[in-house]
Amino acid sequence: MKVRGTSGRPRLAVFRSNKHLHLQVIDDIQGQTVASVSTLEKAFKDLGYSFGATIPAANAAGKLLAERAVQAGVKQVVFDRNGYDYHGRVRAVAEAAREGGLEF
């Protein structure tokens, strides 16, 4: 099933590979990315994580994404886990984003 932002709520899309995470808050109505975080970017590596395939790194990425989304004016999102089980890194991202101020 395809997940799209409903009733004006953007979606938080998660892509995970064996080594890294890529997170985006996407406004499907305008077709724009509002905020994004990748475990490959310098701002993430400055937090002390060189590898994105761990639960603590996913936690940090979720908090960083929530911070950037709130700064962009987004408070409510739809969680798009891209078919991944709600387990491990995907769950850590969701819980950290909630702690960071996003509502699912």
Secondary structure as UniProt FT lines:
FT   TURN            7..8
FT   STRAND          11..16
FT   STRAND          21..27
FT   TURN            28..31
FT   STRAND          32..38
FT   TURN            39..40
FT   HELIX           42..45
FT   TURN            46..48
FT   HELIX           55..71
FT   TURN            72..73
FT   STRAND          78..80
FT   TURN            82..83
FT   HELIX           89..99
FT   TURN            100..101
//
